[in-house]
Amino acid sequence: MGDIAMKNTTETDTIELINRAVATSQSYHEYRKMVTQYAAEGKTTGPEQSDSYIEYTQLNNRRMNRWDKTLKFSEEVSQKIRAVDSQLIFLVLTESWCGDAAPSVPVMNKIAELNPNIELRVALRDKNLELTDEFLTNGARSIPKLILINKETNEVLGDWGPRPEPASQLVQEYKAKHGKLTPEFRQDLQVWYNKDKGQNIAAELGALLALK
């Protein structure tokens, strides 16, 4: 009985954290407007206003502009997305400097554009650390992290992130060999994203939606 009570309390706390994040979140349009403004002003989201984070914000802003214009899905994935008839929220935790978010969040937006039943909300990780800690990746606050929520029941249906499986495999292999990710590897990872054109992200998110 004690274990059940503890689980229920935890679930209640998580729902409260999600509601708080959704209430203070932004639409994709609002988020993109903010990142564009920060890039122009030499700023970044989050408490660390370092030169590197500012440069990543500026670089990611250009990348997202490109992804917004060029992103296309296969007909198979598009059909899966359009078939979703539940009212869902894509709540994504991210920051403007995150390299993996630059290709991923535009894919999430494209999915939401294809189906009015899916609402994308963007929340900043460092303003929602308690919620982030409920959805760690291998013990780390990795982003982007998407939380799939039933809008009518507040039930968490699943989560995704911080990157598609093939990219995660590349990261794991590089870390195992070199101990940490280098700027050179991060550039190679962006080349992989560019070649993939968002297809793995779209397919994995489509599969997540199919399990709703």
ROSE-4610 file (N, C-alpha, C; in Angstrom, 1 decimal, always signed):
// ROSE-4610
residu = [M/M/M/G/G/G/D/D/D/I/I/I/A/A/A/M/M/M/K/K/K/N/N/N/T/T/T/T/T/T/E/E/E/T/T/T/D/D/D/T/T/T/I/I/I/E/E/E/L/L/L/I/I/I/N/N/N/R/R/R/A/A/A/V/V/V/A/A/A/T/T/T/S/S/S/Q/Q/Q/S/S/S/Y/Y/Y/H/H/H/E/E/E/Y/Y/Y/R/R/R/K/K/K/M/M/M/V/V/V/T/T/T/Q/Q/Q/Y/Y/Y/A/A/A/A/A/A/E/E/E/G/G/G/K/K/K/T/T/T/T/T/T/G/G/G/P/P/P/E/E/E/Q/Q/Q/S/S/S/D/D/D/S/S/S/Y/Y/Y/I/I/I/E/E/E/Y/Y/Y/T/T/T/Q/Q/Q/L/L/L/N/N/N/N/N/N/R/R/R/R/R/R/M/M/M/N/N/N/R/R/R/W/W/W/D/D/D/K/K/K/T/T/T/L/L/L/K/K/K/F/F/F/S/S/S/E/E/E/E/E/E/V/V/V/S/S/S/Q/Q/Q/K/K/K/I/I/I/R/R/R/A/A/A/V/V/V/D/D/D/S/S/S/Q/Q/Q/L/L/L/I/I/I/F/F/F/L/L/L/V/V/V/L/L/L/T/T/T/E/E/E/S/S/S/W/W/W/C/C/C/G/G/G/D/D/D/A/A/A/A/A/A/P/P/P/S/S/S/V/V/V/P/P/P/V/V/V/M/M/M/N/N/N/K/K/K/I/I/I/A/A/A/E/E/E/L/L/L/N/N/N/P/P/P/N/N/N/I/I/I/E/E/E/L/L/L/R/R/R/V/V/V/A/A/A/L/L/L/R/R/R/D/D/D/K/K/K/N/N/N/L/L/L/E/E/E/L/L/L/T/T/T/D/D/D/E/E/E/F/F/F/L/L/L/T/T/T/N/N/N/G/G/G/A/A/A/R/R/R/S/S/S/I/I/I/P/P/P/K/K/K/L/L/L/I/I/I/L/L/L/I/I/I/N/N/N/K/K/K/E/E/E/T/T/T/N/N/N/E/E/E/V/V/V/L/L/L/G/G/G/D/D/D/W/W/W/G/G/G/P/P/P/R/R/R/P/P/P/E/E/E/P/P/P/A/A/A/S/S/S/Q/Q/Q/L/L/L/V/V/V/Q/Q/Q/E/E/E/Y/Y/Y/K/K/K/A/A/A/K/K/K/H/H/H/G/G/G/K/K/K/L/L/L/T/T/T/P/P/P/E/E/E/F/F/F/R/R/R/Q/Q/Q/D/D/D/L/L/L/Q/Q/Q/V/V/V/W/W/W/Y/Y/Y/N/N/N/K/K/K/D/D/D/K/K/K/G/G/G/Q/Q/Q/N/N/N/I/I/I/A/A/A/A/A/A/E/E/E/L/L/L/G/G/G/A/A/A/L/L/L/L/L/L/A/A/A/L/L/L/K/K/K]
num = [1/1/1/2/2/2/3/3/3/4/4/4/5/5/5/6/6/6/7/7/7/8/8/8/9/9/9/10/10/10/11/11/11/12/12/12/13/13/13/14/14/14/15/15/15/16/16/16/17/17/17/18/18/18/19/19/19/20/20/20/21/21/21/22/22/22/23/23/23/24/24/24/25/25/25/26/26/26/27/27/27/28/28/28/29/29/29/30/30/30/31/31/31/32/32/32/33/33/33/34/34/34/35/35/35/36/36/36/37/37/37/38/38/38/39/39/39/40/40/40/41/41/41/42/42/42/43/43/43/44/44/44/45/45/45/46/46/46/47/47/47/48/48/48/49/49/49/50/50/50/51/51/51/52/52/52/53/53/53/54/54/54/55/55/55/56/56/56/57/57/57/58/58/58/59/59/59/60/60/60/61/61/61/62/62/62/63/63/63/64/64/64/65/65/65/66/66/66/67/67/67/68/68/68/69/69/69/70/70/70/71/71/71/72/72/72/73/73/73/74/74/74/75/75/75/76/76/76/77/77/77/78/78/78/79/79/79/80/80/80/81/81/81/82/82/82/83/83/83/84/84/84/85/85/85/86/86/86/87/87/87/88/88/88/89/89/89/90/90/90/91/91/91/92/92/92/93/93/93/94/94/94/95/95/95/96/96/96/97/97/97/98/98/98/99/99/99/100/100/100/101/101/101/102/102/102/103/103/103/104/104/104/105/105/105/106/106/106/107/107/107/108/108/108/109/109/109/110/110/110/111/111/111/112/112/112/113/113/113/114/114/114/115/115/115/116/116/116/117/117/117/118/118/118/119/119/119/120/120/120/121/121/121/122/122/122/123/123/123/124/124/124/125/125/125/126/126/126/127/127/127/128/128/128/129/129/129/130/130/130/131/131/131/132/132/132/133/133/133/134/134/134/135/135/135/136/136/136/137/137/137/138/138/138/139/139/139/140/140/140/141/141/141/142/142/142/143/143/143/144/144/144/145/145/145/146/146/146/147/147/147/148/148/148/149/149/149/150/150/150/151/151/151/152/152/152/153/153/153/154/154/154/155/155/155/156/156/156/157/157/157/158/158/158/159/159/159/160/160/160/161/161/161/162/162/162/163/163/163/164/164/164/165/165/165/166/166/166/167/167/167/168/168/168/169/169/169/170/170/170/171/171/171/172/172/172/173/173/173/174/174/174/175/175/175/176/176/176/177/177/177/178/178/178/179/179/179/180/180/180/181/181/181/182/182/182/183/183/183/184/184/184/185/185/185/186/186/186/187/187/187/188/188/188/189/189/189/190/190/190/191/191/191/192/192/192/193/193/193/194/194/194/195/195/195/196/196/196/197/197/197/198/198/198/199/199/199/200/200/200/201/201/201/202/202/202/203/203/203/204/204/204/205/205/205/206/206/206/207/207/207/208/208/208/209/209/209/210/210/210/211/211/211/212/212/212]
x = [+0.8/+0.0/+0.9/+2.0/+2.9/+3.5/+3.9/+4.5/+3.5/+2.2/+1.2/+1.0/+0.9/+0.7/+1.9/+3.1/+4.2/+4.2/+3.8/+3.7/+2.7/+1.5/+0.4/+0.9/+1.6/+2.1/+3.1/+4.0/+4.9/+4.3/+3.3/+2.5/+1.8/+1.3/+0.6/+1.6/+2.8/+3.8/+4.3/+4.4/+4.9/+3.8/+2.5/+1.5/+1.5/+1.7/+1.8/+3.0/+4.1/+5.3/+5.0/+4.3/+4.0/+3.1/+2.0/+1.1/+1.8/+2.7/+3.5/+4.3/+4.9/+5.8/+4.9/+3.8/+2.9/+2.4/+2.1/+1.5/+2.5/+3.8/+4.8/+5.6/+5.1/+5.7/+5.4/+6.0/+5.8/+5.3/+4.6/+4.4/+5.7/+5.7/+6.9/+7.2/+6.2/+6.4/+7.0/+6.5/+7.1/+8.5/+8.8/+10.1/+11.1/+10.7/+11.6/+11.8/+10.8/+11.0/+12.0/+11.9/+12.8/+14.2/+14.4/+15.8/+16.4/+15.6/+16.0/+16.5/+15.7/+16.0/+17.3/+17.4/+18.6/+19.8/+19.7/+20.9/+21.3/+20.4/+20.7/+21.3/+20.9/+21.4/+22.6/+23.1/+24.3/+23.9/+22.8/+22.3/+22.0/+21.7/+21.3/+20.3/+19.5/+18.7/+19.5/+19.0/+19.7/+20.6/+21.1/+21.8/+23.3/+23.8/+25.2/+25.3/+25.7/+25.8/+27.2/+27.7/+29.1/+29.2/+30.4/+30.6/+30.2/+30.5/+30.2/+28.7/+28.0/+26.6/+25.9/+26.4/+25.9/+26.1/+27.3/+27.6/+26.8/+26.5/+25.7/+24.2/+23.8/+22.4/+22.3/+23.3/+23.3/+23.4/+24.2/+24.3/+23.0/+22.4/+21.2/+20.0/+20.0/+19.0/+19.0/+20.2/+20.4/+20.0/+20.4/+20.0/+18.5/+17.8/+16.4/+15.7/+16.2/+15.6/+15.7/+16.8/+16.9/+16.0/+15.9/+15.1/+13.6/+13.2/+11.8/+11.4/+12.4/+12.1/+12.1/+13.0/+13.3/+12.7/+12.2/+11.8/+10.6/+10.7/+9.6/+9.6/+8.4/+8.2/+7.8/+8.0/+7.5/+6.0/+5.3/+3.9/+3.5/+4.3/+3.9/+3.9/+4.9/+5.0/+3.9/+3.7/+2.6/+1.2/+1.0/-0.3/-0.5/+0.6/+0.5/+0.2/+0.8/+0.6/-0.8/-1.3/-2.7/-3.7/-3.4/-4.4/-4.6/-3.8/-3.9/-5.2/-6.1/-7.3/-7.5/-6.5/-6.5/-6.0/-6.4/-5.9/-4.6/-3.5/-2.2/-1.4/-0.5/+0.5/+1.9/+2.7/+4.1/+4.8/+5.2/+5.9/+7.4/+8.1/+9.6/+10.4/+11.3/+12.3/+13.5/+14.0/+15.1/+15.8/+16.8/+17.5/+18.0/+18.2/+18.6/+19.9/+20.8/+22.2/+22.3/+21.3/+21.4/+21.5/+22.6/+22.8/+21.8/+21.5/+20.5/+19.1/+18.8/+17.5/+17.2/+18.3/+18.2/+17.5/+17.8/+17.0/+15.8/+15.7/+14.6/+13.4/+13.5/+12.3/+11.6/+12.2/+11.5/+10.7/+11.2/+10.5/+9.2/+9.3/+8.2/+7.1/+7.6/+6.7/+6.0/+6.7/+6.1/+5.0/+5.3/+4.3/+3.0/+3.2/+2.0/+1.3/+2.0/+1.3/+0.5/+0.9/+0.1/-1.1/-1.2/-2.4/-2.8/-4.0/-4.5/-4.7/-4.8/-4.9/-3.7/-2.6/-1.3/-0.8/-0.6/-0.2/+1.3/+2.2/+3.5/+3.7/+4.3/+4.7/+6.2/+6.9/+8.3/+8.6/+9.3/+9.6/+11.1/+11.7/+13.2/+13.6/+14.5/+15.0/+15.4/+16.2/+16.8/+15.8/+14.6/+13.5/+12.5/+12.8/+12.0/+12.9/+13.8/+14.8/+14.1/+13.1/+12.4/+11.8/+11.1/+10.5/+11.5/+12.6/+13.6/+14.2/+14.3/+14.9/+13.9/+12.7/+11.8/+12.0/+12.7/+12.9/+14.4/+15.2/+16.6/+17.0/+18.1/+18.6/+19.9/+20.0/+21.2/+21.7/+20.8/+21.1/+21.5/+21.4/+21.8/+20.5/+20.6/+19.6/+19.7/+19.7/+19.9/+18.7/+19.0/+17.9/+18.2/+17.2/+15.8/+15.1/+14.2/+13.4/+11.9/+11.3/+9.9/+9.0/+8.0/+7.1/+5.7/+5.2/+3.9/+2.8/+1.8/+0.8/-0.6/-1.5/-2.9/-3.5/-4.0/-4.4/-5.7/-6.5/-7.7/-7.5/-6.6/-6.4/-5.1/-4.2/-2.9/-2.0/-2.4/-1.5/-0.3/+0.9/+2.1/+2.1/+2.1/+2.0/+3.4/+4.4/+5.7/+6.6/+7.9/+8.8/+9.9/+10.6/+11.6/+12.7/+13.9/+15.0/+16.2/+17.4/+17.6/+17.9/+18.0/+18.3/+17.8/+17.7/+17.2/+18.3/+17.8/+18.6/+19.9/+20.0/+21.2/+22.3/+21.8/+22.7/+23.1/+22.2/+22.6/+23.7/+23.6/+24.6/+26.0/+26.0/+27.2/+27.8/+27.0/+27.5/+28.1/+27.3/+27.8/+29.1/+29.3/+30.5/+31.7/+31.4/+32.5/+32.9/+31.9/+32.3/+33.0/+32.7/+33.4/+34.8/+35.1/+36.4/+37.3/+36.6/+37.4/+37.1/+36.1/+35.8/+34.8/+34.9/+33.9/+33.7/+32.7/+32.4/+33.3/+33.9/+34.7/+33.9/+34.4/+33.7/+33.7/+34.8/+34.9/+33.8/+33.6/+32.5/+31.1/+30.9/+29.6/+29.3/+30.4/+30.2/+29.8/+30.5/+30.2/+28.8/+28.3/+26.9/+25.9/+26.2/+25.4/+25.3/+26.5/+26.5/+25.6/+25.6/+24.7/+23.2/+22.9/+21.5/+21.1/+22.1/+21.8/+21.5/+22.3/+22.1/+20.8/+20.5/+19.2/+18.0/+18.1/+17.0/+15.7/+16.0/+14.9/+14.1/+14.5/+13.6/+13.6/+14.7/+14.7/+14.0/+14.1/+13.3/+11.8/+11.4/+10.0/+9.5/+10.3/+9.8/+9.7/+10.6/+10.6/+9.4/+9.2/+8.1/+6.7/+6.7/+5.5/+5.2/+6.2/+6.0/+5.6/+6.1/+5.6/+4.1/+3.7/+2.3/+1.4/+1.9/+1.2/+0.9/+1.7/+1.6/+0.7/+0.2/-0.6/-1.8]
y = [-1.2/+0.0/+1.3/+1.2/+2.4/+2.7/+1.6/+1.8/+2.5/+2.0/+2.6/+4.1/+4.4/+5.8/+6.7/+6.1/+6.9/+7.1/+6.1/+6.2/+7.3/+7.2/+8.2/+9.6/+9.8/+11.1/+11.6/+10.7/+11.0/+11.4/+10.7/+11.0/+12.3/+12.6/+13.9/+15.0/+14.8/+15.9/+16.1/+15.0/+15.2/+15.9/+15.6/+16.3/+17.8/+18.1/+19.5/+20.2/+19.6/+20.1/+20.4/+19.4/+19.5/+20.7/+20.8/+21.9/+23.2/+23.3/+24.6/+24.9/+23.9/+24.1/+24.5/+23.9/+24.2/+25.7/+26.0/+27.4/+28.5/+28.2/+29.2/+29.0/+28.0/+27.7/+28.7/+28.4/+29.3/+28.4/+29.1/+28.4/+28.4/+27.5/+27.5/+28.8/+29.5/+30.9/+31.8/+31.8/+32.7/+32.3/+31.0/+30.5/+31.0/+30.8/+31.2/+32.7/+33.4/+34.9/+35.3/+34.6/+34.9/+34.5/+33.4/+32.9/+33.9/+34.3/+35.2/+36.5/+37.0/+38.2/+38.1/+37.0/+36.7/+36.6/+36.0/+35.8/+37.2/+38.1/+39.4/+40.3/+40.0/+40.9/+40.3/+39.1/+38.5/+37.9/+37.3/+36.7/+35.2/+34.5/+33.1/+32.8/+31.8/+31.4/+30.7/+30.6/+30.0/+31.0/+30.5/+31.4/+31.7/+30.8/+30.9/+31.7/+33.0/+33.9/+33.9/+32.7/+32.5/+32.8/+33.1/+33.3/+32.1/+30.9/+29.7/+29.5/+29.7/+29.5/+30.5/+31.7/+32.8/+32.4/+31.9/+31.5/+30.3/+29.4/+28.3/+28.7/+29.7/+30.2/+30.9/+31.6/+32.3/+31.2/+30.2/+29.1/+28.4/+28.0/+27.3/+28.0/+29.4/+30.2/+30.1/+30.1/+30.0/+28.6/+27.6/+26.2/+26.0/+26.5/+26.4/+27.1/+28.2/+28.9/+28.0/+27.3/+26.4/+25.2/+24.6/+23.5/+23.9/+25.0/+25.4/+25.5/+25.9/+26.1/+24.8/+23.9/+22.7/+21.4/+21.3/+20.1/+19.5/+18.2/+17.4/+16.0/+15.5/+14.1/+13.2/+11.9/+10.9/+10.8/+10.3/+10.2/+9.2/+8.2/+7.2/+7.8/+8.6/+9.3/+10.3/+11.1/+12.1/+11.5/+10.3/+9.7/+9.3/+8.8/+8.4/+9.6/+10.7/+11.9/+12.4/+12.4/+12.9/+12.0/+10.7/+9.8/+9.9/+10.7/+10.8/+11.6/+11.1/+11.7/+12.1/+11.9/+12.3/+13.7/+14.4/+15.7/+15.6/+16.0/+15.8/+17.1/+17.0/+18.1/+17.6/+18.2/+18.0/+19.0/+18.7/+19.6/+19.3/+20.2/+20.0/+20.9/+20.3/+21.0/+21.2/+22.5/+22.8/+24.1/+24.5/+25.8/+26.2/+27.5/+28.0/+27.5/+27.2/+26.8/+25.3/+24.6/+23.1/+22.7/+22.1/+21.7/+20.6/+19.7/+18.6/+19.1/+20.3/+20.8/+21.5/+22.0/+22.8/+22.0/+20.7/+19.9/+19.3/+19.0/+18.3/+19.1/+20.3/+21.1/+21.5/+21.9/+22.1/+20.9/+19.7/+18.5/+18.4/+18.6/+18.6/+19.6/+20.8/+21.8/+21.4/+20.8/+20.3/+19.3/+18.4/+17.4/+18.1/+19.1/+19.8/+20.5/+21.0/+21.7/+20.8/+19.5/+18.5/+18.0/+18.2/+17.7/+18.7/+19.3/+20.3/+19.7/+18.3/+17.7/+17.7/+18.1/+18.1/+19.5/+19.9/+21.2/+21.2/+21.9/+22.0/+23.2/+22.9/+23.9/+23.8/+24.9/+24.9/+25.5/+24.8/+25.2/+25.2/+26.1/+26.1/+25.2/+24.4/+23.4/+24.0/+25.1/+25.6/+26.4/+26.6/+27.1/+26.0/+24.8/+23.7/+22.5/+22.7/+21.6/+20.5/+20.8/+19.7/+18.7/+19.3/+18.5/+17.7/+18.4/+17.8/+16.6/+16.7/+15.6/+14.4/+14.5/+13.4/+12.7/+13.3/+12.7/+12.7/+12.2/+12.2/+11.2/+11.4/+10.4/+9.9/+8.7/+8.1/+9.0/+9.5/+10.3/+11.7/+12.2/+13.5/+14.3/+15.6/+16.5/+16.9/+15.8/+16.0/+16.6/+17.4/+18.1/+18.0/+18.2/+18.4/+17.1/+17.3/+16.2/+16.5/+15.7/+15.8/+14.9/+15.5/+14.7/+14.8/+13.6/+13.4/+13.3/+14.2/+14.3/+14.3/+13.5/+13.6/+14.8/+15.7/+17.0/+16.9/+15.9/+15.8/+15.2/+14.2/+13.5/+13.9/+14.6/+15.0/+13.8/+12.7/+11.5/+11.6/+11.2/+11.2/+9.9/+10.0/+8.8/+8.3/+9.1/+8.7/+9.9/+9.7/+10.8/+10.4/+11.4/+11.2/+12.2/+11.7/+12.6/+12.0/+12.7/+14.0/+13.9/+12.7/+12.6/+11.3/+11.1/+9.9/+8.7/+7.5/+6.4/+6.3/+6.5/+6.4/+7.4/+8.6/+9.7/+9.4/+8.8/+8.4/+7.3/+6.4/+5.4/+6.0/+7.0/+7.6/+8.3/+9.0/+9.6/+8.6/+7.5/+6.5/+5.9/+5.6/+5.0/+6.0/+7.3/+8.3/+8.5/+8.5/+8.7/+7.5/+6.3/+5.1/+5.1/+5.7/+5.7/+6.9/+8.0/+9.3/+9.9/+9.4/+9.9/+11.1/+11.9/+13.1/+13.5/+14.3/+14.8/+16.1/+16.1/+17.3/+18.2/+19.4/+20.3/+19.7/+19.0/+18.4/+17.3/+16.5/+15.5/+16.2/+17.2/+17.9/+18.4/+18.9/+19.3/+18.1/+17.0/+15.8/+15.3/+15.5/+15.1/+16.0/+17.3/+18.2/+17.8/+17.3/+16.8/+15.6/+14.7/+13.6/+14.1/+15.0/+15.6/+16.1/+16.9/+17.5/+16.4/+15.3/+14.3/+13.5/+13.3/+12.6/+13.4/+14.7/+15.6/+15.4/+15.0/+14.9/+13.7/+12.7/+11.6/+10.6/+10.4/+9.5/+10.1/+11.4/+12.0/+11.9/+12.2/+12.1/+10.7/+9.7/+8.3/+7.9/+8.3/+7.9/+8.6/+9.8/+10.5/+10.0/+9.6/+9.0/+7.7/+6.9/+5.6/+5.9/+7.0/+7.3/+7.7/+8.4/+8.8/+7.6/+6.6/+5.4/+4.6/+4.8/+4.1/+4.8/+5.9/+6.8/+6.1]
z = [+0.0/+0.0/+0.0/+0.8/+0.8/-0.5/-1.3/-2.6/-3.5/-3.5/-4.3/-4.0/-2.8/-2.4/-2.9/-2.7/-3.2/-4.7/-5.4/-6.9/-7.3/-6.6/-6.9/-6.7/-5.6/-5.2/-6.3/-6.7/-7.7/-9.0/-9.4/-10.7/-10.5/-9.4/-9.2/-9.3/-8.7/-8.7/-10.1/-10.9/-12.3/-13.1/-12.9/-13.6/-13.3/-12.0/-11.6/-12.3/-12.3/-13.0/-14.5/-15.1/-16.5/-16.7/-15.9/-16.0/-15.9/-15.0/-14.7/-16.0/-16.5/-17.7/-18.9/-19.1/-20.2/-20.1/-18.8/-18.6/-18.9/-18.8/-19.0/-20.3/-21.1/-22.4/-23.5/-24.6/-25.8/-27.0/-27.9/-29.2/-30.0/-31.0/-31.8/-32.4/-32.9/-33.5/-32.5/-31.3/-30.2/-29.9/-29.8/-29.5/-30.6/-31.8/-32.9/-33.0/-32.7/-32.6/-31.5/-30.4/-29.3/-29.6/-30.2/-30.6/-31.6/-32.6/-33.6/-33.0/-32.0/-31.3/-30.5/-29.8/-29.0/-29.8/-31.0/-31.9/-32.4/-32.7/-33.2/-32.1/-30.8/-29.7/-29.0/-29.5/-28.8/-27.5/-27.4/-26.1/-26.4/-25.3/-25.3/-24.2/-24.4/-23.3/-22.2/-21.0/-19.9/-19.1/-17.9/-17.1/-17.6/-18.4/-18.8/-20.1/-20.0/-21.2/-21.7/-22.0/-22.5/-24.0/-24.5/-25.9/-26.7/-26.2/-27.0/-27.1/-26.0/-26.0/-26.9/-26.9/-27.8/-29.3/-29.6/-30.9/-31.4/-30.5/-30.8/-31.1/-30.3/-30.5/-31.9/-32.3/-33.6/-34.7/-34.5/-35.5/-35.6/-34.4/-34.4/-35.0/-34.9/-35.5/-37.0/-37.5/-39.0/-39.4/-38.6/-39.0/-39.0/-37.9/-37.8/-39.0/-39.4/-40.5/-41.8/-41.9/-43.1/-43.0/-41.8/-41.6/-41.8/-41.3/-41.5/-42.9/-43.8/-45.2/-46.0/-45.6/-46.5/-46.0/-44.8/-44.2/-44.9/-45.3/-45.9/-45.3/-45.2/-44.7/-45.8/-45.6/-46.6/-46.4/-47.4/-47.4/-46.3/-46.1/-45.0/-43.7/-43.4/-42.1/-42.0/-43.0/-43.0/-42.8/-43.3/-43.1/-41.6/-41.0/-39.6/-38.8/-39.1/-38.3/-38.5/-39.7/-39.9/-39.3/-39.1/-38.6/-37.1/-36.4/-34.9/-34.6/-33.9/-33.6/-32.1/-31.3/-29.9/-29.7/-28.7/-28.4/-27.7/-28.3/-27.7/-27.6/-26.6/-26.5/-26.6/-27.5/-27.6/-26.7/-25.5/-24.7/-24.8/-25.4/-25.6/-24.7/-23.9/-23.1/-23.9/-24.0/-24.9/-24.4/-25.1/-24.9/-26.3/-26.5/-27.8/-28.3/-27.3/-27.7/-28.1/-27.9/-28.1/-29.5/-29.9/-31.3/-31.8/-30.9/-31.3/-31.5/-30.8/-30.9/-32.3/-32.9/-34.1/-35.2/-35.4/-36.4/-35.9/-34.6/-34.0/-33.7/-33.2/-32.9/-34.1/-35.2/-36.5/-37.0/-36.7/-37.1/-36.3/-35.0/-34.1/-34.5/-35.0/-35.4/-36.7/-37.6/-38.9/-38.6/-37.6/-37.2/-36.7/-35.9/-35.3/-36.4/-37.4/-38.5/-39.3/-39.4/-40.2/-39.5/-38.2/-37.5/-36.4/-36.5/-35.6/-34.2/-34.1/-32.8/-31.9/-32.6/-31.9/-31.6/-30.4/-30.1/-29.6/-30.2/-29.8/-28.8/-27.7/-26.7/-26.3/-26.3/-26.1/-24.7/-23.9/-22.5/-22.4/-21.7/-21.5/-20.3/-20.6/-19.6/-18.3/-18.4/-17.1/-16.3/-16.8/-16.0/-15.5/-15.9/-15.5/-15.2/-14.3/-14.0/-13.2/-12.4/-11.6/-12.6/-13.6/-14.6/-15.4/-15.8/-16.6/-15.8/-14.5/-13.7/-13.7/-14.1/-14.2/-15.5/-16.5/-17.8/-18.2/-17.3/-17.6/-18.7/-19.4/-20.3/-19.8/-19.4/-18.8/-17.6/-16.8/-15.7/-16.0/-17.2/-17.6/-18.1/-17.9/-18.4/-19.9/-20.7/-22.1/-22.8/-23.7/-24.5/-26.0/-26.8/-26.5/-25.9/-25.1/-24.5/-24.8/-25.6/-25.9/-25.0/-24.3/-23.5/-24.2/-24.5/-25.2/-24.1/-24.2/-23.2/-23.8/-23.2/-23.5/-23.0/-23.8/-23.4/-22.5/-22.7/-21.9/-20.6/-20.4/-19.2/-18.5/-19.1/-18.6/-18.4/-19.0/-18.9/-19.8/-19.3/-20.1/-20.9/-22.2/-23.1/-23.5/-23.3/-23.7/-23.8/-24.1/-24.3/-25.4/-25.8/-26.9/-26.7/-27.1/-27.1/-26.4/-26.5/-27.1/-28.6/-29.2/-30.6/-31.2/-32.5/-33.0/-32.8/-32.9/-32.5/-33.3/-34.6/-35.3/-34.8/-34.5/-34.0/-32.6/-31.8/-30.4/-30.5/-31.4/-31.6/-31.9/-32.8/-33.2/-31.9/-31.1/-29.9/-28.9/-28.7/-27.8/-28.2/-29.5/-30.0/-29.8/-30.1/-30.0/-28.6/-27.7/-26.3/-25.7/-26.2/-25.7/-26.2/-27.3/-27.9/-27.4/-27.3/-27.0/-25.6/-24.9/-23.6/-23.5/-24.5/-24.6/-26.0/-26.2/-27.6/-27.8/-29.0/-29.4/-30.3/-30.5/-31.5/-32.9/-33.2/-34.5/-34.7/-33.6/-33.7/-33.8/-33.0/-33.1/-34.5/-35.2/-36.6/-37.5/-37.2/-38.0/-37.8/-36.5/-36.2/-36.9/-37.1/-37.8/-39.3/-39.8/-41.2/-41.3/-40.3/-40.3/-40.4/-39.5/-39.5/-40.8/-41.5/-42.8/-43.8/-43.8/-44.8/-44.5/-43.3/-42.9/-43.2/-43.2/-43.5/-42.6/-41.3/-40.4/-40.5/-41.4/-41.6/-40.4/-39.8/-38.6/-37.5/-37.3/-36.2/-36.5/-37.7/-38.0/-37.9/-38.3/-38.2/-36.8/-35.9/-34.5/-33.8/-34.1/-33.5/-34.0/-35.3/-35.8/-35.2/-34.8/-34.1/-32.7/-32.1/-30.7/-30.7/-31.8/-31.9/-32.1/-32.8/-33.1/-31.9/-30.8/-29.6/-28.6/-28.9/-28.0/-27.3]
